[in-house]
């Protein structure tokens, strides 16, 4: 693999010691809000353990994604240094790594190839998410059976999250 190909090789964030060392970490508790939609921040997060949901909390809450170990969130505000576009809530206790823009700059000074690979990996993730959003919008704009199936799948996912929450909130012995 030549040097140009290395830049585009995806980064496994949790396995890159220099990246992990550049991050801060913290434990998370069930139902803890990690990112609040509308808040201002520019940290990037990587899930080390636990499960999280991303939701749009404007109006009726809508679950956008379920995240687990190795998944990344907060990338939009990380790049744009702005308002958070969604809420991220811990579903099961875990640990997250987070890195600021300044820490990424410092990582770039020490390990420029890794920093470029990180940015390329994040760009690829954003590209994949945009492609998925485009497909979803295309389905939603079509008032057909495909839209109905999509909506049923979305409701089933939301129902599963609700059932999981109910099961975890039952007192022991029930």
C-alpha positions in Angstrom: 0.0 0.0 0.0 1.5 3.3 -1.0 1.5 6.5 1.1 -1.6 8.0 -0.6 -3.6 4.8 0.0 -2.7 4.9 3.7 -4.4 8.3 4.1 -7.7 6.8 3.0 -7.4 3.6 5.1 -10.1 3.9 7.8 -9.1 4.4 11.4 -10.3 2.0 14.1 -10.4 4.8 16.7 -10.2 2.5 19.7 -7.2 0.6 18.4 -5.1 3.7 17.6 -3.0 4.2 20.8 -2.0 7.8 19.8 -5.6 8.8 19.2 -6.8 7.2 22.5 -3.9 9.0 24.3 -5.0 12.3 22.9 -8.6 11.8 24.1 -10.1 12.4 27.5 -12.5 9.8 28.8 -15.4 9.5 31.2 -18.0 7.0 32.4 -21.7 7.4 31.5 -24.8 6.4 33.3 -28.1 5.1 32.0 -30.4 8.0 30.9 -27.6 10.5 31.0 -27.7 13.1 28.2 -24.3 13.3 26.7 -25.2 15.9 24.1 -28.2 18.1 24.3 -29.7 19.2 21.0 -29.2 23.0 20.5 -26.2 23.2 22.9 -22.9 24.6 21.6 -19.8 22.4 21.7 -17.2 21.0 19.3 -16.0 17.8 21.0 -15.9 14.6 19.0 -17.0 11.4 20.9 -16.1 7.7 20.4 -17.9 5.0 22.3 -15.6 2.8 24.2 -18.5 0.8 25.8 -22.2 1.0 26.4 -25.1 1.8 24.2 -26.5 5.2 23.2 -29.3 6.7 21.1 -29.3 9.7 18.9 -32.6 11.5 18.8 -34.2 14.7 17.4 -35.9 16.2 20.4 -37.6 19.1 18.6 -41.3 18.5 18.7 -42.1 14.7 18.9 -39.0 12.8 19.8 -37.6 10.8 16.9 -34.8 8.2 17.3 -32.3 8.7 14.5 -29.7 6.1 15.4 -28.6 3.5 18.0 -24.9 3.5 18.7 -22.5 1.1 20.4 -18.8 0.4 20.9 -16.5 2.0 18.3 -19.3 4.3 17.0 -18.6 8.1 16.7 -20.9 11.0 17.3 -20.7 14.7 17.5 -18.8 15.0 14.2 -21.0 17.7 12.7 -20.4 20.3 15.4 -16.8 19.1 15.7 -16.2 20.2 12.1 -18.5 23.3 12.1 -17.9 24.4 15.7 -21.5 25.0 16.3 -24.9 24.0 17.6 -25.6 20.3 18.3 -28.1 19.0 15.8 -29.4 16.1 17.9 -29.5 14.7 21.5 -27.4 11.7 22.5 -28.5 9.8 25.5 -26.8 6.8 27.3 -29.0 3.7 27.2 -26.7 1.4 29.1 -23.8 2.5 31.3 -20.5 2.8 29.5 -17.4 4.8 28.8 -16.8 7.4 26.1 -13.7 9.0 24.7 -13.8 12.6 23.6 -11.4 14.9 21.8 -11.5 18.6 21.3 -10.4 20.4 18.1 -7.4 21.8 19.9 -6.3 18.2 21.0 -6.7 17.1 17.3 -4.4 20.0 16.3 -1.9 18.8 18.8 -2.2 15.2 17.6 -1.7 16.5 14.0 1.6 18.2 15.1 2.9 14.9 16.6 1.3 12.4 14.2 0.3 14.2 11.0 -0.4 11.0 9.0 -2.8 9.7 11.8 -4.6 13.0 12.0 -5.1 13.0 8.2 -6.5 9.4 8.4 -8.8 10.4 11.2 -10.2 13.3 9.2 -10.6 11.1 6.1 -12.4 8.5 8.2 -14.7 11.1 9.6 -15.4 12.5 6.1 -16.2 8.9 4.9 -18.6 8.5 7.8 -20.3 11.8 7.0 -20.5 10.8 3.3 -22.2 7.5 4.3 -24.6 9.2 6.6 -25.5 11.7 3.9 -26.1 8.9 1.4 -28.4 7.2 3.9 -30.2 10.5 4.6 -30.7 11.0 0.9 -32.2 7.5 0.5 -34.5 8.1 3.4 -35.7 11.4 2.1 -36.3 9.8 -1.3 -38.5 7.2 0.3 -40.3 9.7 2.5 -41.1 12.0 -0.5 -42.7 9.0 -2.2 -46.2 8.5 -0.9 -46.1 4.8 -1.6 -45.9 1.4 0.0 -42.1 1.9 0.5 -42.8 4.9 2.7 -45.2 2.9 4.7 -42.7 0.1 5.2 -40.0 2.6 6.3 -42.4 4.2 8.8 -43.3 0.8 10.2 -39.6 -0.1 10.6 -39.0 3.2 12.4 -41.9 2.7 14.7 -40.7 -0.9 15.5 -37.3 0.5 16.4 -38.8 3.1 18.7 -41.0 0.5 20.3 -37.9 -1.7 21.0 -36.2 1.2 22.7 -39.3 1.9 24.8 -39.6 -1.8 25.8 -35.9 -1.8 26.7 -36.4 1.3 28.9 -39.4 -0.2 30.6 -37.6 -3.5 31.4 -34.7 -1.7 32.9 -36.9 0.5 35.1 -38.8 -2.5 36.7 -38.1 -3.0 40.4 -36.4 -6.3 41.1 -38.7 -9.2 41.8 -41.3 -8.3 39.1 
